[in-house]
Amino acid sequence: MEKRENQSPERATDYVMNFDPGELCLFGFEGVAPDAALERWIVRERIGGVILFGRNIRSRDQTRELCRGLQTIRRSVSDLPLLIAVDQEGGAVARFREGFTIFPGNLALGMGGGEGTAYRQGRVTGAELRDVGVNLNLAPVLDLRHPDGFPGAGIRSLGSDPGTVAALGMALIRGIQDEGVAATAKHFPGKGRAAVDSHLDLPVIAAPESELRGRDLPPFAAACSAPVAAVMTSHAVYPALDPGGFPGTLSRRLLTDLLRADLGYRGVVITDDLGMGAIRKRMSAGEAAVGALKAGADLILVCHSPGEREEAFAHLAQAVSSEGPAAARGEESSARLRALRERLKCVRSPRAGAGVDGKGLSEEIARRAIAILRNRRRLIPLSSSRPLVLLWFQAVEAEDRRASSWELAPYLSERGFSVRTLRFPGDPSPGEIGGVLESIRWEERPVAASFDAFRDPGQTAFLRAVFARRPDSVLIPLKDPRDAELFPEADTVLTAYSFVPASLKALAETLSGSFRPPYQDK
């Protein structure tokens, strides 16, 4: 049970709250160990949960100790556990790296795995999270991949078919939750059509209601019946579903009428980060926190800014301190969150992923996802007798903005290729490229590993010059395969839909001929 104190004088009114406003908060923090500021949030303000990012993670042992310390602090005010969340989707969005299984990600899974594979991946992910003390995974993504959507988000989708996305998503959810970790279906009601990155600004999804209900909603409807422990909101406007123009996170029509009443969802609703540009450019964190609560959200997520965390908490506390709609909503949300924490409290030791070999499963998914998109010159497999020059653009991982240390060259070298790597920033300037084209020797075969070239005009211009000068080049889009559409002149194109080590290994195996995927185009 909750260890509660009497209401403080400044909150004393005729209305008596039966919950602490902090219960409704899921906040990011700085550092790799609990400090005085974080202890204040947990003990004095009694926040309900925290979210981990790369800035909080150094190793598996350190993370385990961090989570243990957080729960120790929490036990001084409550018998129910603190929610400790992380984005562990796999692929481009996976906060845990060293010492954890690194799966290729959703699009690779959608291309190279069935329900059984997805369930096993969920079991491994859930077991590894439980081992270090994380009890809430903000995954899986159930957004459909859409040709008009923002290319950078497509790789996080399980695919473009609603039935496939629903089936694989449910399998992931079952796997994660069978290991005692709460899963989260995101981003309701689906933002695969969004042409704008909501980290930067507010997308407007103008699809008709019949399209949204017929295609985008079915994976979430399936998740509601699973049932998934949590659903995360979308920072996008859906005029056909809410003519008032409210983003999903602030829309009562979407969170209360559609999700609760129509789909019958009874679990926890979590907002996406209120510090993202889609919300921050239009209102303060405090206004957004109260608006989301009134719309039907239960847990308010603020990830990065200390000032925004303070403001969101202060506004929530003020809004629920006297009887009214916000207080009533706070009571409902507190009850749902208490039920979730009760379930998590009852979880005993995890079943360790049912004995699944995570590394082997990751490599299996990666190989099955390899696609040869073009092989007009019949160059694949490449001859190892000819040296390669690898054009490598710096991969930057989502949200944490960490530069990836993974590279393709070592895997090619292991398979007998002589490789020279030329490294560039993601958007190189003409000065940074300089005389690179002239420096590529004719006996070398260029292998260009693009990374979000659609974002970077410098990268795009350089690669176009490469393919014009050297038509025998090989293109490997390392992230979203729509990079290939930028370069129709590239005759030899293959992709892994991922850039994690298992996928780089599978690419090297394909280029060397030790693995032969089906040829998908011409």
TIVEXLO-808458 format. One line per 10 residues: number of its first residue (from 1); their letters; for each residue x, y, z of N, C-alpha, C. Coordinates in steps of 0.02 Angstrom, whole numbers. Atoms other than C-alpha are relative to their C-alpha. Example, Ala and Ser with C-alpha at 12.3 -4.5 7.8 and 13.67 -1.06 7.14 Angstrom:
# residues 2
1> as> 45:-59:0:615:-225:390:45:60:0  -42:-59:-3:684:-53:357:-39:55:37
***
This chain:
# residues 522
1> mekrenqspe> 42:-60:0:0:0:0:44:63:0  -36:-63:2:51:182:-22:13:26:71  -17:-31:-64:141:263:125:-12:75:-7  20:-69:13:50:430:127:3:42:63  1:-47:-54:63:583:236:-63:43:-6  57:-45:4:-73:709:277:11:52:-54  -5:-53:50:-111:840:147:38:59:28  -37:-58:-22:9:985:158:-47:60:4  45:-58:-9:-68:1153:213:-15:36:-65  12:-38:62:-44:1232:43:-48:-36:-47
11> ratdyvmnfd> 47:36:42:-152:1095:-34:-67:-9:36  60:12:-39:-285:1099:100:-59:38:-31  62:-29:25:-457:1129:23:-56:-46:23  56:45:-16:-630:1055:43:8:-67:-36  -11:61:38:-576:928:-86:64:-33:26  -57:37:-25:-459:793:-20:22:-50:-53  -27:45:50:-350:706:-148:16:-68:31  -18:67:-21:-330:519:-133:62:-26:-36  -60:20:37:-171:518:-235:49:59:0  -50:-52:8:-10:615:-260:6:19:-73
21> pgelclfgfe> -6:-20:71:3:718:-421:62:-30:-34  -61:28:29:179:651:-445:-9:-69:-29  12:67:27:107:477:-476:-12:2:-75  19:-6:71:53:542:-647:60:19:-43  -58:-25:36:231:589:-698:51:-55:-14  -54:44:21:360:489:-795:54:46:-27  -49:-53:15:518:596:-799:68:-30:-17  -71:13:12:692:587:-873:41:32:55  -45:-30:-49:842:631:-767:71:-3:-26  -69:-3:21:1028:665:-780:41:-46:45
31> gvapdaaler> -46:38:-41:1170:554:-722:-9:-75:-4  0:74:3:1209:369:-702:-12:-30:69  16:23:-67:1166:357:-516:-48:49:31  46:-47:-32:1030:432:-405:38:56:35  -29:-56:-36:1074:606:-343:-54:34:41  47:-34:-45:991:730:-225:-62:24:-37  57:-26:39:881:804:-362:-48:-56:-16  43:56:17:816:634:-416:-34:-28:63  31:23:-63:788:581:-235:-56:46:21  54:-46:-16:686:738:-210:-63:-16:-40
41> wivreriggv> 58:16:42:575:693:-357:-36:-62:25  31:63:-20:546:518:-292:-30:4:70  22:0:-69:529:554:-106:-50:56:15  43:-57:-18:454:728:-92:-59:7:-49  53:-9:50:357:741:-255:-33:-66:-20  29:67:10:327:553:-266:-19:-14:-73  14:15:70:340:540:-455:-8:-75:-9  17:70:10:274:378:-523:51:-39:-39  -47:38:39:416:335:-639:54:43:-31  -55:-33:35:576:378:-731:12:-37:-66
51> ilfgrnirsr> -18:30:64:638:345:-907:76:6:-9  -72:3:10:816:295:-951:18:16:-72  -29:-14:66:917:363:-1097:74:-19:1  -71:15:4:1094:338:-1156:41:37:51  -38:-39:-49:1151:474:-1037:-1:-32:69  6:33:-65:1099:362:-891:33:-69:1  -21:70:7:1178:200:-954:74:-4:-16  -70:14:14:1358:143:-945:14:-74:-12  -10:72:7:1348:-46:-927:-60:-35:29  55:39:-27:1230:-186:-882:2:0:76
61> dqtrelcrgl> -6:1:-74:1297:-196:-703:-18:68:29  16:-67:-25:1287:-7:-680:-75:13:-3  72:-11:7:1108:-5:-745:-38:-39:54  32:40:-53:1059:-145:-626:6:35:68  -10:-35:-63:1134:-49:-481:-41:64:3  41:-61:2:1048:112:-536:-73:-16:15  71:17:-10:877:28:-545:-12:-25:71  7:24:-69:905:-58:-378:-1:60:48  -1:-59:-42:949:110:-300:-64:40:-5  62:-37:9:795:193:-374:-57:-33:38
71> qtirrsvsdl> 54:34:-36:680:60:-303:9:3:76  -12:-9:-72:764:73:-133:-26:67:24  26:-67:-18:725:259:-129:-77:-1:-1  73:3:7:548:224:-188:-33:-35:60  30:37:-55:517:100:-46:-6:42:64  8:-44:-59:537:242:80:-66:37:-1  64:-35:4:372:315:18:-57:-44:-25  53:43:27:278:169:-61:21:-72:-2  -12:71:7:264:-18:-59:-6:-23:-73  8:17:71:226:-15:-246:61:25:-39
81> plliavdqeg> -63:-18:34:371:-9:-370:-5:64:-41  -8:-55:48:431:142:-465:-2:-29:-70  -4:20:70:399:127:-650:67:23:-28  -64:-17:32:569:120:-737:-6:-20:-73  15:10:70:547:140:-924:61:9:-44  -52:-9:50:656:130:-1077:-30:-13:-69  18:16:69:637:130:-1267:46:-55:-24  -40:56:24:701:-42:-1314:-38:-34:-57  35:26:59:623:-65:-1486:43:-50:-38  -45:35:45:777:-138:-1568:19:46:-58
91> gavarfregf> -21:-39:57:871:-69:-1717:21:70:19  -22:-69:-9:886:120:-1724:-18:28:69  21:-25:-65:796:144:-1557:6:-57:51  -13:49:-53:873:36:-1421:51:31:46  -45:-35:-46:949:119:-1269:55:-45:27  -50:46:-26:1037:-36:-1206:38:-33:-57  -42:27:52:1183:-96:-1311:47:-54:28  -50:48:-23:1334:-177:-1227:-30:-47:52  25:50:-47:1289:-338:-1139:-72:-19:-12  70:16:16:1115:-344:-1218:-3:-27:-72
101> tifpgnlalg> 11:22:69:1048:-430:-1373:-22:59:-42  15:-56:44:1045:-304:-1514:-39:-28:-60  41:25:55:900:-348:-1629:-1:50:-58  -3:-45:57:892:-277:-1806:-52:55:-2  51:-52:0:733:-178:-1774:-64:-23:-34  66:21:21:551:-179:-1825:-6:-15:-74  9:12:72:563:-163:-2014:36:-63:-21  -35:63:15:693:-301:-2023:-39:-59:26  41:54:-26:583:-408:-1912:-61:-12:-45  57:7:44:434:-372:-2024:18:-33:-66
111> mgggegtayr> -23:29:63:535:-421:-2177:26:-71:10  -35:64:-8:622:-571:-2100:-23:-41:59  22:39:-57:516:-644:-1962:-75:-9:2  71:13:-11:348:-721:-1918:-18:10:72  23:-10:-68:246:-723:-1760:43:-36:51  -42:37:-47:353:-857:-1679:66:36:13  -62:-38:-6:510:-757:-1713:-10:62:43  14:-61:-38:431:-598:-1645:-11:-16:74  12:18:-70:373:-687:-1488:66:-16:35  -65:16:-30:548:-755:-1455:40:64:11
121> qgrvtgaelr> -35:-64:-10:621:-581:-1481:-28:36:61  30:-32:-58:496:-512:-1356:21:-32:65  -21:35:-61:544:-645:-1229:71:20:19  -69:-19:-14:729:-606:-1245:4:72:26  -1:-70:-21:699:-419:-1233:-28:8:70  30:-5:-66:585:-436:-1083:45:-28:55  -43:31:-51:704:-552:-990:61:44:14  -59:-42:-11:853:-437:-1017:-17:65:37  21:-60:-36:756:-285:-958:-14:-16:73  15:19:-69:692:-374:-804:65:-13:40
131> dvgvnlnlap> -62:16:-34:869:-431:-763:33:61:30  -32:-61:-27:927:-251:-740:-49:43:40  47:-37:-41:768:-191:-657:-48:46:-37  48:-41:39:673:-106:-799:-66:-38:-3  65:35:-1:487:-145:-787:-50:27:-51  45:-29:50:411:-39:-928:39:12:-64  -32:-10:65:464:-52:-1110:-46:41:-45  40:-43:44:401:88:-1223:6:-27:-72  -1:36:63:383:-34:-1368:-53:-55:5  -23:-13:68:326:-98:-1490:-37:57:-35
141> vldlrhpdgf> 33:-47:45:287:31:-1624:-50:-39:-42  52:31:42:123:-15:-1711:-21:45:-57  14:-44:57:125:127:-1838:14:-38:-65  -11:30:65:108:68:-2018:53:38:-39  -46:-33:46:245:103:-2142:-40:25:-60  41:-30:52:174:221:-2271:44:37:-50  -43:-33:50:248:286:-2436:3:75:6  1:-72:-7:198:464:-2394:26:22:69  -23:-17:-67:265:456:-2216:72:22:2  -69:-23:-9:425:528:-2148:47:-60:-6
151> pgagirslgs> -42:58:12:563:412:-2212:36:-25:61  -39:21:-57:661:411:-2051:-39:-41:50  40:39:-47:515:335:-1955:-19:-68:-28  22:63:31:481:195:-2080:36:-61:24  -39:58:-22:620:84:-2016:-23:-24:69  26:19:-66:534:81:-1845:-67:-37:-5  65:33:10:376:5:-1920:10:-74:-16  -1:72:17:339:-181:-1934:-22:-13:-71  19:10:69:273:-154:-2110:-59:43:-19  54:-41:27:134:-82:-2216:-68:-35:1
161> dpgtvaalgm> 63:37:-1:2:-218:-2198:-28:-2:71  27:-2:-68:-115:-195:-2048:-2:-68:34  3:66:-30:-137:-381:-2021:67:-25:23  -67:22:-18:49:-416:-2021:25:39:61  -23:-41:-57:87:-270:-1905:-36:-21:64  38:21:-59:-52:-325:-1786:27:-66:26  -21:67:-21:7:-506:-1783:70:2:32  -68:-4:-28:192:-466:-1757:1:42:63  3:-42:-59:152:-327:-1634:-27:-38:60  29:39:-55:43:-443:-1529:50:-52:25
171> alirgiqdeg> -50:50:-21:180:-575:-1529:55:33:41  -50:-35:-40:308:-448:-1468:-28:17:69  31:-18:-64:188:-388:-1333:-5:-60:45  5:60:-41:154:-565:-1273:68:-21:27  -66:20:-22:338:-604:-1267:28:44:55  -25:-47:-50:385:-447:-1171:-37:-10:66  40:3:-61:242:-464:-1048:3:-68:34  -9:66:-30:268:-651:-1022:62:-2:44  -59:-5:-43:434:-600:-944:-9:49:57  14:-43:-57:349:-484:-821:14:74:-10
181> vaatakhfpg> -12:-70:16:385:-319:-910:-61:27:-36  56:-32:34:245:-201:-962:21:24:-69  -13:-23:68:240:-169:-1150:-44:60:-15  35:-61:19:179:-10:-1237:-12:1:-75  16:-7:71:89:3:-1404:2:74:-19  -6:-71:18:135:165:-1492:2:7:-76  23:-61:-31:93:291:-1564:-73:9:-21  72:1:14:-98:289:-1553:-25:68:-23  30:55:38:-195:303:-1667:39:-21:-62  -43:18:57:-48:276:-1787:24:62:-35
191> kgraavdshl> -26:-59:34:70:404:-1862:48:-17:-56  -43:19:57:151:309:-2005:-9:45:-60  13:-45:56:72:433:-2126:32:69:9  -26:-67:-14:155:583:-2043:60:17:-44  -55:-21:44:265:676:-2167:51:43:37  -43:-43:-40:342:783:-2029:22:-39:62  -25:32:-60:452:719:-1888:-26:38:61  30:-34:-57:357:758:-1727:51:23:51  -52:-29:-42:522:785:-1637:11:73:-18  -14:-67:25:533:942:-1743:-62:45:-4
201> dlpviaapes> 60:-40:8:355:999:-1777:-62:-45:-1  63:36:-6:172:949:-1778:-24:-27:-67  26:27:62:117:829:-1916:-77:5:-2  72:3:11:-57:839:-1989:-14:-59:-47  15:60:39:-124:672:-2051:-71:8:-27  64:-20:30:-263:717:-2172:-38:-57:-32  35:57:29:-320:541:-2217:-73:-2:22  70:5:-20:-508:509:-2217:-10:-50:56  13:44:-57:-587:423:-2068:-2:-73:-19  5:70:21:-622:265:-2167:70:-31:-8
211> elrgrdlppf> -69:25:8:-436:247:-2208:32:-11:68  -31:5:-66:-381:279:-2029:-30:-59:38  32:55:-36:-508:158:-1957:14:-67:-33  -9:64:35:-480:27:-2092:71:-25:-2  -70:21:6:-290:27:-2094:42:16:62  -45:-20:-54:-206:124:-1954:-21:-27:68  24:20:-66:-316:73:-1808:3:-74:16  4:71:-18:-324:-118:-1822:57:-26:43  -51:25:-47:-152:-150:-1743:-11:22:72  13:-24:-67:-202:-43:-1594:-62:-34:30
221> aaacsapvaa> 58:36:-24:-372:-127:-1582:21:-70:24  -25:65:-21:-281:-294:-1574:38:6:66  -39:-10:-61:-164:-226:-1440:-46:10:60  46:-12:-55:-311:-168:-1335:-31:-65:25  30:64:-20:-380:-345:-1335:52:-49:25  -54:48:-17:-210:-425:-1299:-1:-23:73  -4:-73:4:-213:-334:-1178:71:25:12  -65:-31:-12:-60:-224:-1188:-5:42:63  2:-36:-64:-12:-141:-1023:-8:75:-10  2:-72:9:7:33:-1096:-6:17:-74
231> vmtshavypa> 5:-28:67:-31:136:-1251:30:70:2  -30:-67:4:72:289:-1301:-35:40:-54  35:-45:45:-8:439:-1385:44:25:-57  -33:-29:58:37:518:-1551:-4:76:3  -1:-73:8:90:700:-1569:-15:15:-74  21:-16:69:-6:719:-1733:-73:19:1  70:-21:7:-170:801:-1787:-34:-44:-51  40:43:44:-305:693:-1866:-68:34:-11  62:-38:8:-440:810:-1934:-62:-43:-9  58:43:11:-553:666:-1987:-25:-32:65
241> ldpggfpgtl> 19:30:-64:-553:596:-1809:-15:51:53  12:-55:-47:-548:760:-1713:0:65:-39  3:-62:39:-610:910:-1813:24:61:38  -24:-56:-40:-557:1021:-1668:73:15:-10  -70:-13:16:-377:1003:-1726:48:-13:57  -45:14:-56:-306:938:-1562:48:-57:-19  -45:57:9:-149:829:-1573:-26:-60:41  24:60:-34:-182:649:-1519:11:3:75  -18:-3:-70:-96:680:-1353:-48:44:40  44:-48:-34:-220:820:-1311:-73:-7:-21
251> srrlltdllr> 66:7:29:-375:751:-1395:-44:-47:41  48:41:-37:-520:690:-1288:-37:-47:-48  34:43:49:-603:623:-1445:40:-63:-14  -42:58:15:-455:509:-1476:14:-43:62  -22:38:-58:-401:459:-1301:-59:-27:42  57:22:-40:-571:448:-1215:-54:-32:-43  55:27:40:-702:424:-1351:22:-59:-42  -22:54:45:-602:318:-1474:35:-56:37  -40:52:-32:-475:226:-1368:-38:-35:57  35:29:-58:-577:201:-1209:-69:-27:-18
261> adlgyrgvvi> 69:20:11:-757:197:-1269:-7:-48:-59  10:42:60:-745:125:-1446:41:-64:3  -43:59:0:-596:8:-1425:0:-37:67  7:34:-63:-632:-34:-1244:64:-8:39  -64:8:-33:-455:-6:-1183:-5:19:74  4:-11:-72:-434:-17:-994:68:11:32  -66:-7:-29:-246:-1:-972:22:72:6  -30:-66:-12:-128:146:-947:14:35:-66  -17:-42:58:-112:287:-1075:57:46:19  -60:-40:-11:59:369:-1084:7:50:-56
271> tddlgmgair> -13:-48:53:95:529:-1177:69:-13:-31  -68:-6:26:240:542:-1296:32:61:35  -38:-52:-36:374:663:-1235:-30:69:-15  29:-66:9:295:834:-1207:53:52:-19  -52:-46:21:463:914:-1245:14:0:-74  -11:3:72:454:869:-1429:-29:62:-34  19:-61:34:435:1009:-1555:-73:5:-17  70:0:18:259:957:-1604:-43:33:54  38:-30:-55:198:1012:-1432:34:64:24  -37:-55:-31:334:1128:-1367:-7:65:-39
281> krmsageaav> 5:-60:40:316:1250:-1513:-68:34:6  68:-27:-3:132:1276:-1471:-25:15:70  23:-13:-68:116:1275:-1283:55:-20:48  -48:17:-51:211:1259:-1122:-9:-73:23  5:68:-26:247:1092:-1040:-56:-6:51  53:1:-50:128:1138:-900:-69:-3:-32  64:1:36:-16:1176:-1018:-12:-67:-32  7:65:34:18:1017:-1115:-15:-56:50  11:52:-50:25:910:-957:-72:-1:23  70:-4:-23:-144:970:-895:-48:-18:-57
291> galkagadli> 43:16:58:-220:961:-1069:-1:-74:-15  -3:72:13:-161:782:-1092:-38:-39:53  37:33:-54:-229:730:-922:-75:6:-12  72:-10:11:-400:806:-960:-24:-39:-61  20:36:60:-401:722:-1131:-6:-75:13  5:72:-15:-377:550:-1053:65:-35:12  -65:31:-14:-191:520:-1028:7:-12:75  -11:18:-70:-136:438:-866:70:17:25  -71:-7:-19:54:458:-866:32:52:-46  -26:-57:38:138:619:-922:76:-8:-6
301> lvchspgere> -71:12:15:308:596:-1005:36:65:-18  -43:-57:16:438:735:-999:72:-25:7  -62:38:2:609:672:-1049:63:40:16  -66:-30:3:746:802:-1062:11:64:40  -12:-65:-30:723:978:-994:-20:2:74  18:-7:-71:732:1002:-804:-53:52:12  51:-52:-7:632:1162:-821:-69:-23:-20  65:25:23:494:1075:-918:-28:-51:49  24:48:-50:486:937:-787:-31:37:59  25:-39:-56:465:1064:-648:-67:32:-17
311> eafahlaqav> 61:-34:21:332:1158:-746:-58:-48:-7  54:50:9:233:1002:-793:-26:-23:67  22:23:-66:230:942:-613:-40:55:36  34:-54:-35:180:1112:-543:-70:10:-27  66:-10:29:36:1131:-665:-47:-58:15  42:58:-17:-27:954:-634:-23:5:72  17:-5:-71:-20:979:-446:-53:52:12  50:-53:-8:-117:1141:-460:-67:-21:-28  63:18:33:-246:1068:-579:-41:-50:40  37:53:-35:-290:918:-471:-11:16:74
321> ssegpaaarg> 3:-16:-72:-284:1009:-303:-69:20:24  68:-16:-20:-466:1060:-305:-49:-39:-44  49:43:33:-621:967:-355:-18:27:-69  16:-20:68:-657:971:-541:20:-54:-49  -15:50:51:-628:880:-707:71:-27:5  -69:23:-3:-439:873:-687:10:-46:60  -7:42:-59:-453:802:-510:-33:-68:-12  33:64:14:-578:670:-568:42:-43:-47  -44:37:46:-464:622:-711:62:-26:37  -58:22:-39:-317:614:-590:-16:-61:42
331> eessarlral> 21:58:-40:-414:493:-479:-3:-63:-45  3:57:46:-450:380:-629:69:-25:-19  -68:18:22:-270:384:-688:39:-33:57  -35:28:-58:-203:350:-514:-20:-72:11  24:68:-10:-312:195:-501:29:-47:-52  -29:43:53:-251:127:-669:74:-12:13  -72:6:-12:-70:161:-625:13:-44:61  -8:42:-59:-91:80:-454:-10:-73:-19  12:69:22:-162:-76:-538:60:-27:-38  -60:22:37:-12:-83:-656:57:-15:48
341> rerlkcvrsp> -55:11:-48:111:-65:-512:-13:-62:43  16:60:-38:20:-200:-415:19:-63:-39  -18:58:41:42:-320:-560:76:-8:-5  -73:3:5:226:-276:-578:31:-21:66  -25:19:-65:251:-296:-392:-3:-76:10  10:72:-9:188:-475:-402:45:-43:-45  -44:37:45:312:-523:-539:60:-26:39  -59:29:-32:444:-642:-475:57:-1:-49  -59:2:44:608:-689:-558:-22:-16:-71  18:13:70:599:-686:-749:19:-70:-21
351> ragagvdgkg> -14:68:26:600:-846:-850:57:0:-50  -62:-4:39:757:-788:-940:-10:-15:-73  10:5:72:682:-780:-1113:-12:-71:-24  15:70:19:633:-965:-1112:59:-33:-34  -60:33:26:812:-1011:-1152:16:16:-72  -13:-18:69:813:-922:-1321:71:29:-7  -66:-28:16:986:-886:-1396:-11:67:-34  14:-66:27:968:-698:-1420:44:17:-60  -46:-17:54:1123:-676:-1528:-17:-40:-63  18:41:58:1075:-821:-1640:-65:22:-32
361> lseeiarrai> 64:-24:26:897:-757:-1656:9:65:-38  -13:-64:34:959:-582:-1701:31:-12:-68  -33:14:65:1071:-653:-1838:-48:-35:-48  50:33:43:929:-762:-1903:-47:52:-31  44:-53:26:814:-610:-1919:37:42:-51  -38:-43:44:952:-508:-2000:10:-32:-69  -10:34:65:988:-638:-2135:-64:-3:-40  64:7:35:805:-663:-2176:-26:67:-25  23:-66:21:782:-475:-2195:39:28:-59  -41:-27:54:920:-449:-2325:-39:0:-66
371> ailrnrrrli> 35:-6:65:848:-387:-2490:48:29:-51  -37:-28:58:940:-365:-2656:-52:36:-42  50:-41:34:841:-222:-2731:15:8:-74  -20:-4:70:941:-206:-2893:65:-38:-8  -63:35:15:1073:-316:-2971:8:-3:-76  3:-4:73:1070:-256:-3151:63:-24:-34  -64:21:29:1255:-292:-3181:22:-69:24  -15:67:-28:1248:-458:-3088:67:0:36  -64:-7:-36:1389:-400:-2976:0:-40:66  4:35:-65:1326:-486:-2817:-6:-75:-13
381> plsssrplvl> -51:-18:-49:1414:-584:-2750:62:31:-32  -60:-33:24:1569:-476:-2768:60:-46:4  -63:37:-2:1739:-548:-2806:46:30:53  -45:-25:-53:1855:-534:-2656:69:17:-27  -65:-16:29:2002:-517:-2776:6:75:-17  -1:-71:16:1953:-337:-2810:-8:40:65  6:-38:-62:1983:-211:-2669:-61:45:0  59:-42:-9:1838:-110:-2601:20:66:33  -5:-62:-37:1830:72:-2551:-69:14:28  64:-7:-34:1692:95:-2423:-11:73:17
391> lwfqaveaed> 19:-69:-14:1608:266:-2418:-50:-2:59  36:11:-63:1545:274:-2239:-22:66:30  28:-62:-28:1429:411:-2175:-19:-12:73  9:8:-72:1417:439:-1989:-72:-13:19  67:17:-25:1266:352:-1914:-9:32:69  16:-30:-65:1184:447:-1772:-65:-31:24  57:37:-26:1063:351:-1663:-54:47:25  58:-42:-13:889:417:-1630:-1:28:71  16:-37:-62:853:544:-1491:60:10:46  -60:-9:-40:1011:510:-1390:53:38:-38
401> rrasswelap> -49:-33:44:1108:580:-1539:70:-26:11  -66:31:-8:1249:460:-1503:26:-23:-67  -30:26:61:1368:423:-1644:11:-75:7  -7:72:-3:1363:239:-1685:72:-21:-13  -68:26:10:1526:142:-1671:1:-61:-45  3:60:42:1465:0:-1782:22:17:-71  -24:-10:68:1551:-18:-1950:-2:-65:-40  4:57:45:1539:-134:-2100:68:-30:-17  -66:22:25:1724:-144:-2143:27:-62:35  -28:61:-32:1775:-273:-2010:-34:-64:-24
411> ylsergfsvr> 35:60:23:1642:-394:-2070:20:-18:-71  -24:13:67:1699:-374:-2250:71:-29:2  -69:25:-7:1880:-401:-2199:1:-73:22  4:69:-23:1832:-561:-2109:-15:-49:-56  19:43:56:1767:-627:-2274:47:8:-59  -53:1:50:1926:-595:-2370:6:61:-44  -4:-60:40:1896:-422:-2442:55:46:28  -45:-55:-18:2030:-288:-2443:-42:64:-2  46:-57:-6:1938:-133:-2381:37:62:22  -23:-66:-21:1986:50:-2373:-62:41:15
421> tlrfpgdpsp> 59:-36:-20:1861:156:-2277:13:75:-1  0:-73:0:1828:341:-2312:-60:22:40  54:-18:-45:1726:417:-2171:-20:73:-10  27:-67:10:1613:569:-2188:-53:15:53  59:-17:-40:1489:664:-2079:-63:-13:-40  62:16:35:1308:634:-2120:-16:47:-57  14:-50:51:1295:795:-2221:65:37:-18  -66:-30:13:1470:829:-2289:-5:61:-44  -5:-60:41:1514:998:-2361:46:-14:-60  -46:9:56:1603:1016:-2529:73:-2:23
431> geiggvlesi> -69:-1:-24:1761:1055:-2431:19:-66:33  -15:63:-34:1748:895:-2329:7:-57:-51  -5:51:51:1726:792:-2487:64:10:-41  -61:-18:35:1863:885:-2580:12:-43:-62  -19:40:58:1953:774:-2704:-11:-74:10  12:70:-16:1879:611:-2639:-12:-41:-63  16:37:60:1810:559:-2807:63:-19:-39  -62:12:37:1980:577:-2889:46:-48:36  -45:44:-39:2062:481:-2747:-21:-73:-3  23:70:6:1958:324:-2781:35:-31:-61
441> rweerpvaas> -38:33:54:2070:210:-2883:-46:-43:-43  43:36:46:1997:125:-3036:-3:-74:17  2:71:-18:2043:-46:-2971:-44:-13:61  43:8:-59:1938:-14:-2814:-74:4:-21  72:-5:11:1752:-47:-2815:-31:41:57  31:-40:-52:1656:90:-2722:-62:-36:29  60:24:-35:1530:29:-2592:-23:57:44  25:-59:-34:1424:174:-2531:-53:-20:50  48:16:-53:1336:148:-2364:-35:65:20  36:-62:-15:1208:288:-2360:-35:-6:68
451> fdafrdpgqt> 35:-1:-64:1128:341:-2196:-44:62:2  48:-56:1:971:449:-2207:22:54:-49  -20:-49:50:1030:531:-2367:-57:48:-15  56:-44:13:854:601:-2386:1:62:44  -5:-58:-45:894:717:-2239:56:48:-21  -64:-35:6:1064:774:-2302:17:15:-73  -15:-16:71:1087:866:-2468:73:-11:-18  -71:12:16:1277:854:-2455:14:-72:-15  -8:71:12:1271:665:-2441:-31:-21:-67  35:17:62:1145:653:-2584:41:23:-61
461> aflravfarr> -37:-27:57:1246:764:-2701:65:-41:-11  -62:38:7:1407:669:-2665:-13:-69:-30  14:67:26:1329:498:-2696:-22:2:-73  19:-6:71:1251:556:-2859:62:7:-44  -63:-8:38:1424:609:-2916:37:-66:-3  -33:66:-1:1493:439:-2864:-30:-47:-52  32:47:46:1364:341:-2963:7:22:-72  -10:-24:68:1384:453:-3115:70:-17:-25  -69:13:20:1572:428:-3116:17:-74:1  -16:71:-8:1575:247:-3059:-64:-41:2
471> pdsvliplkd> 63:39:2:1420:150:-3117:7:-70:27  -10:67:-29:1500:-9:-3049:-3:2:76  4:-7:-73:1472:56:-2871:-58:-41:27  53:34:-36:1366:-35:-2743:-29:48:51  34:-43:-49:1236:60:-2640:-32:-44:54  31:35:-57:1185:-1:-2466:-34:53:44  35:-43:-48:1050:105:-2381:0:-34:69  -7:32:-65:1090:69:-2199:-60:11:46  57:-13:-43:933:143:-2125:-63:-9:-43  61:8:39:773:179:-2221:18:-16:-73
481> prdaelfpea> -18:19:69:783:89:-2391:-24:49:-52  21:-49:49:696:236:-2473:57:45:-23  -59:-33:27:869:309:-2490:13:-24:-71  -13:28:67:879:194:-2642:-39:37:-54  41:-35:49:740:293:-2727:33:66:-21  -34:-61:18:853:447:-2725:51:-11:-56  -55:15:47:978:358:-2838:-22:-54:-49  21:51:49:889:269:-2982:56:-21:-46  -57:18:43:1055:271:-3075:44:-54:31  -40:52:-32:1129:150:-2948:-24:-68:-23
491> dtvltaysfv> 18:64:29:1131:-20:-3033:0:-58:49  -7:54:-48:1176:-125:-2881:-17:26:69  25:-25:-63:1078:-98:-2722:-24:-59:43  27:48:-48:1049:-206:-2569:-8:34:67  13:-31:-66:984:-170:-2395:-13:-54:51  16:44:-56:965:-250:-2225:-55:30:43  50:-35:-39:834:-126:-2161:24:14:71  -28:-6:-66:952:-103:-2014:75:11:-6  -72:-10:0:1129:-54:-1965:33:-28:63  -28:30:-61:1155:-159:-1807:51:-53:-22
501> paslkalaet> -52:48:19:1301:-284:-1801:-25:-62:-36  25:60:33:1196:-435:-1849:-17:14:-73  18:-19:69:1135:-342:-2004:62:15:-42  -63:-12:36:1310:-283:-2053:34:-66:-17  -28:66:14:1370:-462:-2038:-37:-34:-57  39:31:54:1227:-522:-2149:13:34:-67  -18:-35:62:1269:-388:-2279:67:-25:-26  -65:24:21:1450:-444:-2282:-5:-71:-26  9:68:24:1396:-625:-2300:-32:-1:-69  33:-4:66:1285:-577:-2447:49:24:-53
511> lsgsfrppyq> -47:-26:49:1420:-476:-2534:54:-51:-16  -53:50:12:1544:-619:-2514:-27:-64:-32  29:60:29:1421:-751:-2574:-9:-57:49  10:53:-49:1421:-852:-2413:-73:-6:22  72:3:-11:1236:-809:-2395:-33:30:-62  33:-22:62:1121:-793:-2545:-75:12:13  71:-15:-10:956:-703:-2512:-38:-4:-66  38:-1:63:814:-710:-2639:9:67:-35  -8:-60:39:834:-585:-2780:-69:31:-9  66:-29:-4:689:-463:-2763:-18:48:-56
521> dk> 16:-50:51:704:-344:-2910:46:-13:-60  -44:9:58:797:-319:-3072:28:67:-22
***
